[in-house]
C-alpha cells in the first residue's frame, strides 16, 4: 500500500482519532447535539490540525528536542486564536453556541499527538495529508454523532444551518417527524455516550468481519497452493 493510501486508511478508519484513539472526546460528546454544531467544531479542528501539521513539519529541524512540545502548543494556540477570530467575525452565533470548546481545541490530544508522532518526522506534503485524513475522520464522527442525536432528540436534520452557511441555508432544515417534546436523553451528554458506544461497537463489528474475510481468503490461498504443489509433485 502506498504511503498516501496508508495514511488515508489510518486516519479515516483504522486509527480514527475518535473511534479508536478516543481523543478529543470532551468537545465531541458535549456539543454534538445537532449536525451543524458537529460540523462547525469538526471544521475548526480540521483547520487547526492542518495548519499545525504543516507548520511543525516545516520548522521541525530547527526546534530543539527539549522544547518541542511547548513550541507545538504555541503553534496550535496561535492557530486556534485565528479560528476564534474568524468564527467571531463570520459565524458569531455558532461561535457563541460552541462557546468554550473552541479555545479547548488547544488541548485536543489528537492535534498535539499528530504533531509529535507524524509531522515532526515527515515532510510538509505527507504531514498535510495526514492532518487532512485525521481531521476528516474526526469530522465524520462529529457529523454522524450530531446527526443521530438531532434526529432522535428533535426529529430534525440541519437545524440551524444558517449559523454555519449563512442566511441562505435556512431552507436546508428538514423536519423528519414531529415531536411534542424533545427527547432529552439524546440531546444531553448521556445520549452522546450511548450513541458513541454504539458507533464504536458497529466499527468493531465491521473490523471483525473484515478480519474474518481476510483470514478466510488466506486459508483458501494456502489450500490452493498446497493442492497445486501436490499435483505438480505427482
C-alpha positions in Angstrom: 0.0 0.0 0.0 1.4 3.4 -0.9 2.0 6.0 1.8 -0.9 8.1 0.7 -3.4 5.2 0.8 -2.0 4.0 4.1 -2.3 7.5 5.7 -5.9 7.7 4.4 -6.9 4.3 5.7 -5.3 5.1 9.1 -6.9 8.5 9.5 -10.4 7.8 8.3 -11.0 4.2 9.6 -8.2 2.0 11.2 -6.8 4.6 13.5 -9.6 7.1 13.7 -8.8 9.7 16.4 -12.4 9.5 17.9 -13.4 5.9 17.4 -10.1 4.2 18.0 -7.7 6.6 19.8 -10.6 8.1 21.9 -9.1 11.6 21.6 -11.0 14.8 21.8 -14.0 13.2 23.5 -14.8 16.1 25.7 -15.9 18.5 22.9 -17.1 15.6 20.8 -19.6 14.5 23.4 -20.5 17.9 24.7 -21.5 19.9 21.6 -22.7 17.3 19.1 -26.4 17.7 19.9 -27.0 18.9 16.3 -25.4 18.1 13.0 -24.4 21.8 12.4 -22.7 22.0 15.8 -20.7 18.9 15.0 -19.7 20.2 11.5 -18.7 23.6 13.0 -16.4 22.1 15.6 -15.1 19.5 13.2 -14.2 22.1 10.5 -12.5 24.2 13.2 -10.5 21.2 14.4 -9.6 20.2 10.9 -8.3 23.7 10.1 -6.1 23.8 13.2 -4.8 20.2 12.6 -3.9 21.0 9.0 -2.1 24.3 9.9 -0.3 22.8 12.9 1.0 19.7 11.0 2.3 21.8 8.1 3.9 24.4 10.4 5.5 21.7 12.6 6.8 19.8 9.6 8.4 23.0 8.2 10.2 24.0 11.4 10.9 20.6 12.8 14.7 20.7 12.0 15.1 24.0 13.9 13.3 23.0 17.1 15.5 21.5 19.9 14.0 18.3 21.3 14.0 19.8 24.8 11.4 22.5 23.9 9.5 20.9 21.1 6.2 20.3 23.0 5.9 23.9 24.2 6.7 25.1 20.7 4.0 22.8 19.3 1.5 24.1 21.8 2.3 27.7 20.9 1.8 26.9 17.2 -1.6 25.2 17.9 -2.7 28.1 20.2 -1.9 30.7 17.6 -4.0 28.8 15.0 -6.9 28.4 17.5 -6.8 32.1 18.0 -7.1 32.6 14.3 -10.1 30.2 14.2 -11.7 32.1 17.1 -11.4 35.5 15.3 -12.7 34.1 12.0 -15.7 32.5 13.6 -16.3 35.6 15.8 -16.4 37.7 12.6 -18.4 35.4 10.2 -20.3 32.8 12.3 -20.8 34.7 15.5 -23.9 32.8 16.7 -22.3 29.4 16.1 -19.2 30.7 17.9 -21.4 31.5 20.9 -23.1 28.1 20.7 -19.8 26.2 20.7 -18.5 28.5 23.5 -15.5 27.3 25.5 -15.0 24.3 23.3 -13.3 26.4 20.5 -10.4 27.5 22.8 -10.2 24.0 24.2 -9.1 22.8 20.7 -5.6 23.8 22.0 -5.8 20.9 24.5 -7.1 18.3 21.9 -4.7 15.4 22.2 -5.4 14.4 18.6 -3.7 17.6 17.4 -0.6 17.6 19.6 -0.4 13.9 19.1 -0.2 14.2 15.3 2.3 17.0 15.6 4.6 14.8 17.8 4.0 11.4 16.2 3.9 12.4 12.5 4.5 16.0 11.5 7.8 16.2 13.4 9.2 13.3 11.5 7.8 13.8 7.9 7.8 16.3 5.1 5.1 19.0 4.8 3.2 17.2 2.0 2.7 13.9 3.9 2.1 15.9 7.1 -0.7 17.9 5.4 -2.3 14.7 4.0 -2.1 13.1 7.4 -3.8 16.1 9.0 -6.5 16.1 6.3 -7.3 12.4 6.8 -7.2 12.5 10.6 -9.2 15.7 10.6 -11.7 14.2 8.2 -12.1 11.1 10.3 -12.7 13.2 13.4 -15.2 15.4 11.4 -17.1 12.4 10.1 -17.6 11.1 13.7 -18.7 14.5 14.9 -21.2 14.8 12.0 -22.7 11.3 12.3 -23.0 11.7 16.1 -24.6 15.1 15.8 -27.0 13.9 13.1 -28.2 10.9 15.1 -28.7 12.9 18.3 -30.5 15.6 16.4 -32.8 13.2 14.7 -33.6 11.2 17.9 -33.9 14.3 20.0 -35.9 16.8 17.8 -36.8 14.9 14.7 -34.9 17.4 12.5 -31.8 17.5 10.5 -29.6 20.5 9.5 -31.3 22.6 12.1 -29.5 25.9 12.4 -27.8 25.5 9.1 -27.8 29.3 8.7 -25.4 29.5 11.7 -22.7 27.9 9.6 -23.6 28.5 6.0 -25.3 31.9 6.2 -28.9 33.0 5.9 -29.4 31.4 2.5 -29.1 28.0 4.1 -32.2 28.3 6.2 -34.2 26.2 3.8 -31.8 23.2 4.4 -33.5 22.4 7.7 -35.5 19.1 7.4 -38.4 18.1 9.7 -38.3 14.3 9.5 -41.0 13.8 12.1 -42.9 15.9 14.6 -42.3 15.6 18.3 -44.3 17.2 21.1 -41.3 17.4 23.4 -37.6 16.9 22.8 -36.1 13.5 23.7 -33.7 14.8 26.3 -31.7 11.6 26.7 -30.5 12.0 23.1 -29.8 15.8 23.4 -28.0 15.7 26.7 -24.4 14.2 27.2 -25.7 10.8 28.4 -27.2 10.3 24.9 -23.8 11.2 23.4 -22.2 8.4 25.4 -24.8 5.9 24.3 -24.6 6.8 20.6 -20.8 6.9 20.7 -20.7 3.5 22.3 -23.0 2.1 19.5 -20.8 3.7 16.8 -17.6 2.1 18.3 -19.4 -1.3 18.6 -20.5 -1.0 15.0 -17.0 -0.2 13.8 -15.5 -3.1 15.8 -18.2 -5.4 14.3 -17.2 -4.5 10.7 -13.5 -4.7 11.6 -14.1 -8.3 12.9 -16.0 -9.2 9.7 -13.2 -7.8 7.5 -10.6 -9.7 9.6 -12.5 -13.0 9.2 -12.8 -12.4 5.4 -9.1 -11.8 5.1 -8.2 -14.9 7.2 -10.6 -17.0 5.1 -9.0 -15.8 1.9 -5.5 -16.5 3.2 -6.6 -20.1 4.2 -8.1 -20.6 0.8 -4.9 -19.4 -0.9 -2.8 -21.8 1.3 -5.1 -24.7 0.5 -4.9 -23.9 -3.2 -1.1 -23.6 -3.2 -0.8 -26.9 -1.3 -3.1 -28.6 -3.9 -1.1 -27.2 -6.8 2.1 -28.3 -5.1 0.8 -31.9 -4.6 -0.4 -32.1 -8.2 3.0 -30.9 -9.5 4.8 -33.5 -7.4 2.6 -36.3 -8.5 
